[in-house]
Amino acid sequence: MKILWITNIMLPPICKAMQMPVPAVGGWMYSSLKRLAAGSKHEFAVATVYSGNDFIRQEVNGITWYNLPLRGKSYISYNTHLESYWKTVKEEFKPDVVHIHGSEYPHGLAYVNACGSSGVVVSIQGIISRYARYYAAGIDSTSVKKCLTFRDIVKCDNLLKGQKSFEKRGQDEIRLLQSVGHIIGRTDWDKAHAWAINPDAQYHYCGETLRDSFYNHKWSYDKCEPHTIFVSQASYPIKGLHKLLEAMPLVLREYPDTKIYVAGDDPTAKPWWRITGYGKYLLHLINKLGLRPHITFTGMLSEEDMCSAYLRANLFVCPSAIENSPNSLGEAQIMGVPCIASYVGGIPGMMNGYERGGMYRFEEVEMLAKLICDFFSRSEYTGSGGGEIAHRRHEPIENAVRTIEIYRKIVG
């Protein structure tokens, strides 16, 4: 088979070939591709969009890479210029299967509009049209107005505008999912929404393969830093950091030395002309609750640094307002890290059977605080704690075999 992947980001080999920075996100896709392509009789190509002006085709590591230029247009708006490029890709590579990774961006829809839906499958990452419902993540309109910043005014972008953007992008997402005959998912939540959007599409279950490093380490309480919490990102309200901050006064009452480590850049440390409304809201909470000595933003972390951060933490918390199946939670689980997660989206299925885990309703910061304190009170952890369930879910070879089975069903 000839298999064309359409991705939302440039993967490491083509980034290095073009001397461009490797994205800090999406590494799991390259891990999956390596498994599929290693010793395979199938031929792979990977295509994505980039902020350039030239159509680029390169052969790297036995894979054909296509970079389609946005020519100054936005990633998040439908770009009719891409349609002619997609026709060129299809005519040149002649794929049997086209695997669109994620429905959140409209360049996948541009392929279907230009080339048709024959042989196309969309794998769901998140469902942005559904995420839009939860974008504000419990932040009331009064707080949104108070946190309006110079940057928000100049860019015409605030929390409410962000929600509207999700809703608009969600319209293209729905059109894409309604136009294809095959959808890949991995949770009861995405299966229900795939059915609601397109009842005629065939739904295929397939777990996700995670980045290589996380399969090779085991968490141990003896090696962690007690009373520390790790959060994998906090770039916008859906990720729920503000709710964790609201829970902290109760945690600090019991454990005054508690620290939170947040992966990524500090949204509260931007100069006044660049800080976002959400960054200003986080800053307000940190100052109001006296949390500055207790929170550290780590900056962008490499795969190895992320692995170390999980192992160093006493506890991983996923406080999101909505998620499908966060890879960060899977990474923590396969290493046996104690995990607390909000009961939203597809998370309950991931937490089922994980003994070192606890769940709470997103809005219930008191429950979150109590769970954190309960885990901090423990120092004895025996066995895998349910990590073998996560290993089965993210087993690289089985996921590769399952993916090829899906491709074969699509081509009949």
Buried (B, 14 or more C-beta within 10 A) or exposed (E): BBBBBBBBBBBBBBBBBBEEEBBBEBBBBBBBBBBBBEEBEEBBBBBBBBEBEEBBBEEBBEBBBBBBBBBEBEBBEBBEEBBEBBEBBBEEBEBBBBBBBBBBBBBBBBBBBBBEBBBBBBBBBBBBBBBBEBBBBBBEEEBBEEBBBEBBEEEEBBBBBBBBBBBBBBBBBBBBBEBBBBBBBBBEBBBBBBBEBBEEBBBBEBBBBBBBBBBEBEBEEEEBEBBBBBBBBBBBBBBBBBBBBBBBBBBBEBBEEBBBBBBBBBBBEBEEEEBBBBBBBBBBBBEEBEBEEBBEBBEEBEBEBBBBBBBBBBBBBBBBBBBBBBBBBBBBBBBBBBBBBBBBBBBBBBBEEBBBBBBBEBBBBEBBBBBBBEBBEEEEBEEBBBBBBBBEBBBBEBBBBBBBEBBEEBEE
